[in-house]
Amino acid sequence: MKEELVNGIKLYRDTLDLIRKTIDDPSLSTKVEGKTLEYGESVERYRALVDDISKEYGIDYELAPPS
């Protein structure tokens, strides 16, 4: 899970960097689209891992703990 999280963060950073470069070079827009899709896939894999772990331990990670 940690590996997927680190990979997702790197993809996010790379995507932001490409977006910044696209301002000066619009021809990079297709690369941005590809990197954005790759990042989205990584997010989905991470969410699936979190879902599996939360089911295993019987917790709902989307609910805030009682205050």
Phi, psi and omega in degrees: 000318180299320180298318179293321178297313179297317178300316179298320179295319178296317179298319179298314180297316179298321179296315178298320179297317178296321178300317179298317180291331180294334177301319180273334183224086183303341180294346179279357185301327178292327176293323178298316180300316179296317180292324178295319177296318179299318178296317179300320178295321178296318178299317179296319178297317180296315179299321178296319178296316179296318178300315180299316181293319181294323177293320180300322182260000177067038179240158175246102185292346180275345179269134176286144178295153178299143181265000000 
